[in-house]
Each structure stands twice: as C-alpha cells, then as structure tokens.
C-alpha cells in the first residue's frame, strides 16, 4: 500500500495570469506564465509569495510547449 503525501503527489501544470509588481513600477505588468504544482492552492500561494497581485486566473491545463513531446 502506497500512502500519498504532499511530497509524492503528482504535479500538474497551471496557467496563471497575474500582475507582477517588481517591474514597470508602480503599476506593475500583467504576465501570463506556467507553473507546476500539486494543486491550485499551492500554485496560488507560490504566485503570491513571489510578489504577484491581481491574480486573474490559476487554471489547470496542458502547456503548449509540452505538446508533441
């Protein structure tokens, strides 16, 4: 029997759109980017901890750069 912990959970890809506040100060710049994580809560926490604001979406999807791989 395998017990799945946070460390062994499979990571999924998430597409994010959020405002990065460390460039184009003071307004920031809206960026679209991809991150992998175990769930949307973990990914959202990573985005907030990196200084992003006004998160428009965090949605699970398959990134185009992995197609045909």
Protein Blocks (a to p, Z undefined) as FASTA:
>chain_A
ZZddfklpccdddddddddfkgoiakbpadddddddfbfklmmmmmmmnopahifbdcdd
ddfklgoZZ
